[in-house]
Amino acid sequence: MSWTKPSCHEFPGTGSEDASEELTEMVCLESDLQDGQMMEVEVGNHSVLLTHSEGKYNAIGHQCTHYGAPLSKGVITGNTVRCPWHGACFNIQTGDLEEYPGIDSLPCHKVKIQNSKVYVSINKKTFRQEKRLKRMGARVPEVNHTVLLLGGGATSLICAEILRQENFGGRIIMATRDKLLPHDKTRLSKVMNVESDSILLREMEFFHQYSIEVWLRKAAQSVDTDKRTVTFDDGSVQAYDQLLISTGCRAKPLDLPGMELDNVKMLETPEDARKIHAACLGSNVVLVGTSFVGMEIASYLIGKASSITIIGSSELPYQNTLGPEIGRATMMMLSQKNVRFYMNNKVTEIRGVGGKVKEVVLKSSEVIPTDVLIVGIGVKPNSEFLQSSKILMDSKNFVVVDKYMHTNVPGVFCGGDVATFPLAMAKNQLVNIGHWQMAQAHGRIAALNMLGKPTELNSVPFYWTVLLGKTIRYTGYGEGYTDIVIKGKLEDRKFLALYIKDDEVTAAASLNFDPAVSAVAQRLVAGRAITKEEAESDDLSWLQLSSSQHSFTHLLNTPSV
């Protein structure tokens, strides 16, 4: 039989190289893998993901390009495999990335069927490459069109990459107030003593190679949409043909005297994270805010700080996002590690001695000694520079866009945390969602529409938070839910929560219940409603887990990892 050539393009080793450059092994029998299934196989001590879907066998890299999750533990739907950890999606025929948070695609390998046996061939020269960069176009000097990207985060980076992948030959400028190239900001509250170089998404050589100009320490001061120019804080002016605003948000301070005292901290940059780490070692720490960032910082500091106290304005952590049940469980997790909580409370006074924070006073009159005060009470959009422009903002100064990431001004796009956008799965309700994966998706949609390729935003939100080394995963948009169905036991730290509105599942959260949240995400993306009846049933076959996991009882009896 002849080889089935993978359709992934621009991957070394998928051309007509001779057999001496390839290693071929029989990996299984045809009967070992039913249609709609996948498995990890070995070729020369190298892991490969073998899939069987819609009558075809395909082989791609086995590890997600985001954080290396085993994709065989994920969810396969049609020609897409979704990562079990953080929801990235890949095309099983091409290896191409289809949904973030990963930014690289996967290598493809050849598959053939002979005498009811499945063979996979890998290229000896490139088999150690776990990631693949899609083919990128180049700058064409005679193309004068300029795309200006304001902000150096995930949205701008993905926009720039997609433009080059789609053969845009014009000038691309990324201007940011940051000191650092685009980096993985999700790590900052999880691994706080992180070195900046270790979290870069791309090295400077990448930007040079693909003619993406990066201007660091350069903040926009104003935008003139009539003249199509941006004025920066150094007085320089740059003209643009198309503009992307992705300037993100910044941490919101307490509206109290004392925020300027030494050891009053907010987390925005890797430098902030390192300073918080250093200041908290052996210290009495007070954290204000029970958001994802605040709870992650508290979790990280366990065993490092002398004491940790959390002040929350609601009754329970995550009350408005994950709900009171999970809020109570996470509060218990941290309380068991001697983290103290003062809920339904707030800081009314910050007291210092000799220029350093010494204690905080609460609404409840308690006075709490503190060496370090960390404030994590939310964010404010970096949109002040747009105040005098014609660009429409909402009452909270977030920029309003449509499903194409267009603002109300032709040629001006916006994405990421600074944007309010219509969420397809929520009947195009305007939302502001500060998720890493969603920011990346915004960048892709903006780029395609800049190029005149009308593409709507259809991504379903997917995010995660880490507490005590355990990851809570979340997908969908659960705001306004009226019922919650919980599979498993919160106190056992093994559960799946399904949020229900109008008799349909609108969101899911899980701990030690993989890949359930990825399966829910796939259903939500496909627009196939998950009914309340399905959610309440003990039969989990609708989650498309492996056959051994269809039983609710089996999942509960499987040891946590």
MIMARPA-789878 format. One line per field, with one value per residue (C-alpha): residue number from 1; residue in one letter; chain; x, y, z. Coordinates in steps of 0.001 Angstrom, whole numbers. Layout:
BEGIN
pos = (NUM; ...)
code = (A; ...)
unit = (A; ...)
px = (X; ...)
py = (Y; ...)
pz = (Z; ...)
END
This chain:
BEGIN
pos = (1; 2; 3; 4; 5; 6; 7; 8; 9; 10; 11; 12; 13; 14; 15; 16; 17; 18; 19; 20; 21; 22; 23; 24; 25; 26; 27; 28; 29; 30; 31; 32; 33; 34; 35; 36; 37; 38; 39; 40; 41; 42; 43; 44; 45; 46; 47; 48; 49; 50; 51; 52; 53; 54; 55; 56; 57; 58; 59; 60; 61; 62; 63; 64; 65; 66; 67; 68; 69; 70; 71; 72; 73; 74; 75; 76; 77; 78; 79; 80; 81; 82; 83; 84; 85; 86; 87; 88; 89; 90; 91; 92; 93; 94; 95; 96; 97; 98; 99; 100; 101; 102; 103; 104; 105; 106; 107; 108; 109; 110; 111; 112; 113; 114; 115; 116; 117; 118; 119; 120; 121; 122; 123; 124; 125; 126; 127; 128; 129; 130; 131; 132; 133; 134; 135; 136; 137; 138; 139; 140; 141; 142; 143; 144; 145; 146; 147; 148; 149; 150; 151; 152; 153; 154; 155; 156; 157; 158; 159; 160; 161; 162; 163; 164; 165; 166; 167; 168; 169; 170; 171; 172; 173; 174; 175; 176; 177; 178; 179; 180; 181; 182; 183; 184; 185; 186; 187; 188; 189; 190; 191; 192; 193; 194; 195; 196; 197; 198; 199; 200; 201; 202; 203; 204; 205; 206; 207; 208; 209; 210; 211; 212; 213; 214; 215; 216; 217; 218; 219; 220; 221; 222; 223; 224; 225; 226; 227; 228; 229; 230; 231; 232; 233; 234; 235; 236; 237; 238; 239; 240; 241; 242; 243; 244; 245; 246; 247; 248; 249; 250; 251; 252; 253; 254; 255; 256; 257; 258; 259; 260; 261; 262; 263; 264; 265; 266; 267; 268; 269; 270; 271; 272; 273; 274; 275; 276; 277; 278; 279; 280; 281; 282; 283; 284; 285; 286; 287; 288; 289; 290; 291; 292; 293; 294; 295; 296; 297; 298; 299; 300; 301; 302; 303; 304; 305; 306; 307; 308; 309; 310; 311; 312; 313; 314; 315; 316; 317; 318; 319; 320; 321; 322; 323; 324; 325; 326; 327; 328; 329; 330; 331; 332; 333; 334; 335; 336; 337; 338; 339; 340; 341; 342; 343; 344; 345; 346; 347; 348; 349; 350; 351; 352; 353; 354; 355; 356; 357; 358; 359; 360; 361; 362; 363; 364; 365; 366; 367; 368; 369; 370; 371; 372; 373; 374; 375; 376; 377; 378; 379; 380; 381; 382; 383; 384; 385; 386; 387; 388; 389; 390; 391; 392; 393; 394; 395; 396; 397; 398; 399; 400; 401; 402; 403; 404; 405; 406; 407; 408; 409; 410; 411; 412; 413; 414; 415; 416; 417; 418; 419; 420; 421; 422; 423; 424; 425; 426; 427; 428; 429; 430; 431; 432; 433; 434; 435; 436; 437; 438; 439; 440; 441; 442; 443; 444; 445; 446; 447; 448; 449; 450; 451; 452; 453; 454; 455; 456; 457; 458; 459; 460; 461; 462; 463; 464; 465; 466; 467; 468; 469; 470; 471; 472; 473; 474; 475; 476; 477; 478; 479; 480; 481; 482; 483; 484; 485; 486; 487; 488; 489; 490; 491; 492; 493; 494; 495; 496; 497; 498; 499; 500; 501; 502; 503; 504; 505; 506; 507; 508; 509; 510; 511; 512; 513; 514; 515; 516; 517; 518; 519; 520; 521; 522; 523; 524; 525; 526; 527; 528; 529; 530; 531; 532; 533; 534; 535; 536; 537; 538; 539; 540; 541; 542; 543; 544; 545; 546; 547; 548; 549; 550; 551; 552; 553; 554; 555; 556; 557; 558; 559; 560; 561)
code = (M; S; W; T; K; P; S; C; H; E; F; P; G; T; G; S; E; D; A; S; E; E; L; T; E; M; V; C; L; E; S; D; L; Q; D; G; Q; M; M; E; V; E; V; G; N; H; S; V; L; L; T; H; S; E; G; K; Y; N; A; I; G; H; Q; C; T; H; Y; G; A; P; L; S; K; G; V; I; T; G; N; T; V; R; C; P; W; H; G; A; C; F; N; I; Q; T; G; D; L; E; E; Y; P; G; I; D; S; L; P; C; H; K; V; K; I; Q; N; S; K; V; Y; V; S; I; N; K; K; T; F; R; Q; E; K; R; L; K; R; M; G; A; R; V; P; E; V; N; H; T; V; L; L; L; G; G; G; A; T; S; L; I; C; A; E; I; L; R; Q; E; N; F; G; G; R; I; I; M; A; T; R; D; K; L; L; P; H; D; K; T; R; L; S; K; V; M; N; V; E; S; D; S; I; L; L; R; E; M; E; F; F; H; Q; Y; S; I; E; V; W; L; R; K; A; A; Q; S; V; D; T; D; K; R; T; V; T; F; D; D; G; S; V; Q; A; Y; D; Q; L; L; I; S; T; G; C; R; A; K; P; L; D; L; P; G; M; E; L; D; N; V; K; M; L; E; T; P; E; D; A; R; K; I; H; A; A; C; L; G; S; N; V; V; L; V; G; T; S; F; V; G; M; E; I; A; S; Y; L; I; G; K; A; S; S; I; T; I; I; G; S; S; E; L; P; Y; Q; N; T; L; G; P; E; I; G; R; A; T; M; M; M; L; S; Q; K; N; V; R; F; Y; M; N; N; K; V; T; E; I; R; G; V; G; G; K; V; K; E; V; V; L; K; S; S; E; V; I; P; T; D; V; L; I; V; G; I; G; V; K; P; N; S; E; F; L; Q; S; S; K; I; L; M; D; S; K; N; F; V; V; V; D; K; Y; M; H; T; N; V; P; G; V; F; C; G; G; D; V; A; T; F; P; L; A; M; A; K; N; Q; L; V; N; I; G; H; W; Q; M; A; Q; A; H; G; R; I; A; A; L; N; M; L; G; K; P; T; E; L; N; S; V; P; F; Y; W; T; V; L; L; G; K; T; I; R; Y; T; G; Y; G; E; G; Y; T; D; I; V; I; K; G; K; L; E; D; R; K; F; L; A; L; Y; I; K; D; D; E; V; T; A; A; A; S; L; N; F; D; P; A; V; S; A; V; A; Q; R; L; V; A; G; R; A; I; T; K; E; E; A; E; S; D; D; L; S; W; L; Q; L; S; S; S; Q; H; S; F; T; H; L; L; N; T; P; S; V)
unit = (A; A; A; A; A; A; A; A; A; A; A; A; A; A; A; A; A; A; A; A; A; A; A; A; A; A; A; A; A; A; A; A; A; A; A; A; A; A; A; A; A; A; A; A; A; A; A; A; A; A; A; A; A; A; A; A; A; A; A; A; A; A; A; A; A; A; A; A; A; A; A; A; A; A; A; A; A; A; A; A; A; A; A; A; A; A; A; A; A; A; A; A; A; A; A; A; A; A; A; A; A; A; A; A; A; A; A; A; A; A; A; A; A; A; A; A; A; A; A; A; A; A; A; A; A; A; A; A; A; A; A; A; A; A; A; A; A; A; A; A; A; A; A; A; A; A; A; A; A; A; A; A; A; A; A; A; A; A; A; A; A; A; A; A; A; A; A; A; A; A; A; A; A; A; A; A; A; A; A; A; A; A; A; A; A; A; A; A; A; A; A; A; A; A; A; A; A; A; A; A; A; A; A; A; A; A; A; A; A; A; A; A; A; A; A; A; A; A; A; A; A; A; A; A; A; A; A; A; A; A; A; A; A; A; A; A; A; A; A; A; A; A; A; A; A; A; A; A; A; A; A; A; A; A; A; A; A; A; A; A; A; A; A; A; A; A; A; A; A; A; A; A; A; A; A; A; A; A; A; A; A; A; A; A; A; A; A; A; A; A; A; A; A; A; A; A; A; A; A; A; A; A; A; A; A; A; A; A; A; A; A; A; A; A; A; A; A; A; A; A; A; A; A; A; A; A; A; A; A; A; A; A; A; A; A; A; A; A; A; A; A; A; A; A; A; A; A; A; A; A; A; A; A; A; A; A; A; A; A; A; A; A; A; A; A; A; A; A; A; A; A; A; A; A; A; A; A; A; A; A; A; A; A; A; A; A; A; A; A; A; A; A; A; A; A; A; A; A; A; A; A; A; A; A; A; A; A; A; A; A; A; A; A; A; A; A; A; A; A; A; A; A; A; A; A; A; A; A; A; A; A; A; A; A; A; A; A; A; A; A; A; A; A; A; A; A; A; A; A; A; A; A; A; A; A; A; A; A; A; A; A; A; A; A; A; A; A; A; A; A; A; A; A; A; A; A; A; A; A; A; A; A; A; A; A; A; A; A; A; A; A; A; A; A; A; A; A; A; A; A; A; A; A; A; A; A; A; A; A; A; A; A; A; A; A; A; A; A; A; A; A; A; A; A; A; A; A; A; A; A; A; A; A; A; A; A; A; A; A; A; A; A; A; A; A; A; A; A; A; A; A; A; A; A; A; A; A; A; A; A; A)
px = (0; 1157; 1740; -1047; 640; -216; -1774; 167; 2141; 5597; 6626; 10070; 9805; 6485; 7914; 9459; 12531; 13880; 13137; 16622; 15619; 12578; 11918; 8849; 7205; 4019; 2158; -1118; -3703; -6539; -8935; -7179; -8555; -12228; -13490; -13595; -10763; -7109; -4117; -491; 1912; 5695; 7911; 11583; 10976; 9146; 5516; 3031; -725; -2517; -6111; -8906; -11688; -14150; -12554; -9018; -5923; -3633; -530; 618; 2717; 1441; 2186; 177; 2429; 1211; 2436; 3046; -193; -721; -3314; -4415; -6036; -8042; -11170; -11444; -14336; -14299; -10923; -10124; -8377; -8713; -6085; -7319; -5511; -6054; -8300; -5955; -7207; -5312; -6368; -5587; -4976; -2592; -1377; -2356; -3385; -7126; -7723; -5474; -3722; -893; 800; 2582; 1267; 2184; 4357; 2649; 3760; 2904; 491; -147; -2342; -994; -2377; -4685; -1680; -1105; 2369; 3667; 6751; 8669; 11501; 14782; 16096; 13128; 11401; 12586; 10769; 7647; 6407; 5995; 5777; 3356; 4906; 5354; 5443; 7962; 7977; 7631; 9451; 7206; 4062; 3536; 519; 1206; -535; 109; -465; -798; 68; 2601; 420; -1100; -3568; -923; 1467; -1128; -2370; 1176; 1787; -1479; -806; 2518; 1073; -1566; 1188; 649; 3727; 3290; 4843; 3888; 4717; 4039; 4318; 4071; 4730; 6199; 9919; 9640; 8723; 5329; 5379; 3182; 1408; -608; 2558; 3137; 735; 1616; 5437; 6327; 10110; 10077; 12912; 11683; 13544; 11860; 8344; 8946; 6492; 8922; 12578; 13711; 15212; 11706; 10526; 13607; 13251; 9658; 10057; 7777; 9002; 8762; 8907; 9347; 8797; 6648; 3124; 428; -762; -3523; -5122; -6316; -8590; -9158; -5455; -4851; -1978; -921; 1111; 3392; 4713; 8093; 6444; 6810; 3903; 3253; 808; -1144; -3450; -5001; -4808; -5232; -5796; -4823; -3382; -4910; -5676; -3765; -4305; -6788; -5426; -7308; -8760; -7012; -4020; -1048; -953; 2412; 4008; 6859; 5754; 2291; 2263; 191; 952; 1337; 4825; 7428; 9421; 6395; 6113; 9767; 9501; 6387; 8162; 11219; 9219; 6941; 9592; 9185; 6767; 3238; 1242; -2203; -3909; -6915; -9165; -10390; -10161; -8209; -4982; -5358; -6115; -3247; -781; -1998; -1582; 1924; 3011; 2037; 5240; 7084; 5341; 5157; 1401; -1194; -4439; -7007; -9580; -12613; -15601; -17978; -19060; -16895; -14023; -15038; -18644; -19626; -17623; -17363; -20209; -20491; -20060; -16606; -15805; -16435; -14331; -11351; -11586; -11411; -8385; -6424; -7737; -6334; -2930; -3405; -4522; -6888; -9929; -11853; -14836; -17688; -15065; -12806; -9745; -10673; -7208; -3575; -1154; 2571; 5611; 8792; 7399; 6577; 3202; 2660; -995; -4403; -7736; -10853; -14460; -15144; -12652; -10043; -6475; -4163; -365; 1301; 4787; 3470; 85; -885; -3848; -5756; -9210; -9679; -8453; -8897; -8676; -5665; -7838; -7302; -5390; -8606; -10722; -10400; -10818; -13948; -13544; -16609; -16176; -18689; -19473; -16422; -14099; -13721; -13617; -16717; -16217; -18368; -17897; -15162; -13210; -14053; -14573; -17033; -14208; -13177; -9696; -9558; -9764; -9555; -9033; -7926; -8728; -9475; -12322; -16033; -17183; -20212; -19894; -21412; -22296; -24145; -26388; -23931; -24248; -21570; -18999; -15541; -13565; -9935; -8815; -5503; -7057; -9741; -7173; -5274; -8449; -9176; -5780; -6474; -9943; -8635; -5832; -8099; -10589; -7807; -6925; -10471; -11216; -14509; -14269; -16490; -15351; -16771; -14363; -15757; -13941; -11550; -9383; -7724; -6492; -3994; -4412; -2043; -713; -4188; -5778; -9400; -10489; -13414; -15150; -18143; -19928; -21875; -22992; -26629; -26800; -29800; -28825; -25613; -25142; -22084; -20683; -18361; -17595; -16094; -14496; -12720; -11241; -12625; -15643; -17337; -19669; -22167; -23770; -27307; -29425; -32728; -32405; -29070; -25461; -23705; -20424; -18449; -15698; -13719; -10961; -9335; -12094; -10228; -11032; -14633; -14278; -12654; -15569; -18056; -16100; -16378; -20139; -20463; -18303; -20420; -23598; -25008; -26997; -26295; -29639; -30258; -31460; -28126; -26257; -28224; -27856; -25282; -24539; -21556; -21439; -22526; -19131; -17457; -14945; -13209; -15465; -13934; -14916; -18570; -19624; -20003; -19021; -15803; -14655; -15282; -13329; -10326; -7505; -6882; -3690)
py = (0; 3552; 6081; 8391; 11777; 14132; 17319; 19550; 22046; 23472; 20770; 19304; 15644; 15480; 15747; 13072; 12264; 8746; 6001; 6183; 9474; 7904; 5527; 3354; 1116; -871; 772; -1173; -3216; -1518; -3133; -1532; 1921; 2507; 5478; 8503; 7257; 8155; 6703; 7418; 5216; 4905; 5210; 4950; 5885; 8951; 9557; 10146; 10752; 8311; 9194; 7413; 9739; 9832; 6722; 8125; 7467; 10397; 10882; 14164; 15270; 13917; 16843; 20065; 22935; 25045; 23218; 19721; 17975; 14473; 15002; 11357; 12270; 15031; 15050; 14217; 15613; 15190; 16462; 18338; 17226; 19453; 19513; 18171; 20831; 24271; 23738; 24328; 22635; 21076; 19737; 16009; 16002; 18962; 19478; 23138; 25054; 25825; 27281; 28867; 29126; 27367; 29435; 26722; 23918; 20229; 18116; 15638; 12088; 9653; 6778; 3689; 633; -2706; -6163; -4689; -3188; 520; 1913; 5358; 6932; 9798; 11856; 11043; 14597; 16362; 13851; 15625; 18804; 18877; 22161; 23532; 27150; 27637; 29086; 32831; 35308; 38114; 41897; 43179; 46546; 47997; 47387; 50634; 49520; 49879; 47978; 49527; 47346; 49195; 46865; 44089; 41263; 38106; 39886; 41930; 38997; 36680; 39444; 40003; 36282; 35686; 38657; 37168; 33637; 35046; 36629; 40249; 41987; 45429; 47001; 45675; 47763; 46604; 49466; 48773; 50523; 47215; 46725; 43125; 41315; 39523; 37026; 34483; 36638; 33673; 32471; 35583; 34724; 31017; 31050; 34439; 34189; 33653; 34914; 37168; 35315; 32039; 33300; 35022; 33812; 34634; 35673; 38941; 36934; 35845; 39432; 40340; 37312; 38133; 41913; 42665; 45908; 46002; 49321; 48757; 51384; 53381; 54295; 55804; 59239; 59936; 58688; 60865; 58633; 61341; 61684; 58000; 58822; 57894; 60217; 58582; 59672; 60578; 63063; 60916; 60442; 57302; 57038; 53850; 52301; 49916; 50076; 47435; 48620; 45909; 47919; 45677; 46677; 47606; 46717; 48864; 50415; 50863; 54351; 55051; 57023; 54731; 53026; 54744; 53077; 50615; 46983; 47854; 45763; 45161; 42527; 43586; 42643; 39904; 42490; 43003; 39239; 38886; 41814; 40307; 36960; 38554; 40849; 38074; 35548; 35155; 38092; 38682; 39185; 40683; 40125; 42221; 40528; 36979; 36980; 34348; 36349; 37024; 33400; 32160; 34495; 33324; 29697; 30384; 32073; 29141; 27864; 31049; 33801; 33722; 34341; 34978; 36871; 37421; 40235; 39682; 41904; 38989; 36151; 33610; 33600; 33378; 33949; 35722; 33489; 29886; 30176; 29741; 25943; 26052; 29254; 27483; 24474; 26595; 28667; 25423; 24257; 27375; 27570; 24097; 25599; 28312; 31056; 33349; 34891; 38042; 37947; 40446; 42975; 45643; 47713; 51182; 52391; 51641; 52573; 52966; 53639; 55124; 54975; 51252; 49585; 48409; 47419; 47664; 48515; 46705; 47826; 45363; 47334; 44565; 45784; 43363; 43756; 43371; 43551; 43327; 44424; 42989; 44566; 42486; 44032; 44180; 46117; 49358; 49512; 51266; 53445; 57006; 57888; 57296; 59797; 62547; 60175; 59093; 55489; 54294; 53123; 51852; 53354; 51640; 52862; 49507; 49746; 48372; 46079; 43865; 40153; 41050; 43023; 46258; 49400; 52029; 53674; 52172; 50667; 50552; 47203; 46289; 43103; 41590; 42747; 46330; 45226; 44640; 42198; 40080; 36499; 34109; 31389; 33961; 35091; 37887; 39529; 42218; 41010; 41843; 38668; 39014; 35504; 34661; 32319; 34823; 37606; 35390; 34557; 38293; 38809; 36154; 37500; 41072; 40020; 38074; 40921; 43450; 41372; 41479; 37884; 38270; 35994; 36066; 35430; 32053; 31038; 29659; 30983; 28551; 29388; 27797; 28644; 26817; 26330; 24199; 22579; 21588; 23111; 24206; 24397; 26452; 26836; 28777; 31805; 31085; 34584; 34597; 30830; 29660; 26060; 24193; 20424; 19023; 15605; 14239; 15749; 19172; 18103; 15241; 17785; 15831; 17336; 18608; 21592; 22319; 25768; 25884; 28710; 28268; 24472; 24371; 24110; 27433; 26714; 24022; 23918; 20926; 19703; 16298; 15444; 15689; 15917; 16797; 20564; 20131; 17904; 20544; 23180; 21090; 20826; 24570; 25382; 23108; 24802; 21449; 22187; 20216; 19880; 20042; 16439; 15345; 17287; 15666; 12126; 9726; 8547; 10600; 9196; 12607; 13937; 11745; 10437; 7141; 4115; 3203; 6589; 6691; 5591; 8354; 5843; 4929; 8538; 9085; 5973; 6844; 8239; 11979; 13193)
pz = (0; -580; 2160; 3270; 3067; 5879; 4638; 7021; 5012; 5496; 7955; 7303; 6574; 4762; 1291; -908; 1183; 726; 3212; 4749; 6382; 7988; 10831; 10334; 12911; 13212; 16088; 16351; 14521; 12671; 15117; 18108; 17347; 16611; 14649; 16931; 19136; 19634; 21442; 22235; 20303; 20246; 17185; 18000; 21656; 20432; 21438; 18649; 18767; 16481; 15670; 13805; 12787; 9919; 8458; 8335; 10420; 11201; 13328; 14896; 17854; 21166; 23480; 23480; 22432; 25360; 28490; 27137; 28146; 26693; 23974; 24113; 27441; 25738; 23601; 19896; 17864; 14092; 12911; 16129; 19309; 22385; 25121; 28496; 30541; 29047; 26028; 23073; 19877; 16985; 13597; 13567; 9804; 9635; 13204; 12864; 15962; 15864; 19334; 21897; 24463; 22608; 19911; 17929; 15758; 15936; 13626; 11297; 10546; 7777; 8304; 6187; 6591; 5381; 6112; 8808; 10565; 11175; 10447; 11362; 9824; 11391; 9947; 11708; 11398; 12870; 15143; 18309; 17305; 19473; 17993; 14514; 13433; 10580; 7455; 7836; 4982; 4688; 4551; 998; 787; -1916; 193; 2114; 4150; 7913; 10700; 14106; 17162; 20471; 23351; 23741; 25024; 23614; 21319; 19518; 19195; 17663; 15365; 14077; 13561; 11737; 9456; 8402; 8133; 5785; 3641; 4637; 3236; 4774; 7826; 11280; 14351; 17905; 20407; 24124; 27419; 28673; 29191; 28065; 24859; 24836; 27694; 29482; 32052; 33360; 35103; 37213; 40040; 39953; 39887; 41292; 41361; 37623; 35434; 32647; 29891; 30831; 30069; 26719; 24097; 21279; 21300; 19690; 16806; 15867; 15503; 13478; 11207; 10284; 10178; 13126; 14653; 18447; 20288; 24024; 26743; 24350; 25449; 23252; 24384; 21856; 18647; 15773; 13716; 11075; 10335; 11197; 13518; 17050; 19260; 21825; 25205; 23715; 21344; 18249; 15847; 13792; 10890; 10354; 7770; 10293; 14053; 16768; 20326; 22811; 25670; 28337; 31891; 35012; 38641; 40525; 43749; 47002; 47149; 50449; 51711; 52220; 48820; 48304; 51367; 50918; 50657; 49362; 46194; 43079; 40445; 36813; 35600; 36138; 38107; 40391; 40867; 41867; 44284; 45897; 46242; 47886; 50197; 51457; 52518; 56283; 56403; 57653; 54452; 53984; 50616; 49625; 47077; 46497; 42707; 40784; 41060; 44778; 45612; 43435; 45150; 48563; 47478; 46165; 49406; 51625; 53218; 52252; 54204; 58001; 57918; 55206; 55726; 52958; 53031; 50796; 50088; 49377; 51622; 49783; 47252; 43569; 44597; 41381; 39053; 40262; 42749; 46514; 46518; 44915; 46795; 50093; 49037; 47956; 51131; 53111; 51080; 52001; 55567; 56189; 55324; 58006; 55622; 57542; 55878; 56756; 54417; 53959; 54889; 53472; 54357; 55626; 56633; 55773; 58546; 58141; 60278; 58828; 55302; 55498; 55875; 59440; 59758; 58134; 59726; 58544; 58287; 61112; 63291; 63402; 63154; 61353; 61553; 58181; 56665; 53097; 51725; 48329; 46552; 43995; 43784; 40030; 37029; 35128; 31317; 29801; 27589; 28846; 25671; 23694; 25628; 23018; 20058; 18197; 19350; 21259; 24855; 27391; 30795; 32329; 29544; 27832; 24029; 22300; 19289; 17073; 16333; 13828; 16478; 14625; 16657; 15457; 13479; 10102; 10175; 13976; 15786; 19435; 21438; 24715; 28223; 27132; 24819; 25353; 22697; 21682; 22958; 20421; 22928; 25083; 22219; 21370; 24777; 25177; 27709; 28992; 29676; 30736; 29753; 28112; 25549; 24597; 24138; 21697; 19798; 19491; 17852; 15228; 14391; 14152; 11781; 9432; 9225; 8656; 5594; 4274; 5248; 7168; 10202; 13273; 16833; 17872; 20639; 23870; 26967; 28657; 31636; 34621; 38088; 40299; 44052; 46129; 42981; 41788; 38701; 38522; 34872; 33595; 30266; 29017; 30404; 33549; 34509; 35557; 36053; 38071; 38915; 39504; 39208; 40967; 40142; 42798; 46164; 46675; 49941; 48130; 45703; 42775; 41099; 37965; 38343; 35570; 35522; 34131; 32746; 30908; 31284; 29424; 30557; 29966; 31777; 33592; 36190; 37376; 39655; 39026; 36529; 33213; 30378; 31233; 30873; 27448; 26419; 27553; 25617; 22455; 22847; 23454; 20409; 18234; 19475; 20606; 23749; 26919; 28652; 32367; 32131; 30662; 33336; 36167; 34816; 36293; 32756; 31562; 28027; 26679; 27820; 25161; 27671; 26990; 27291; 30641; 32014; 30963; 34398; 36956; 39656; 37828; 37661; 41339; 42259; 40119; 42294; 42036; 40387)
END
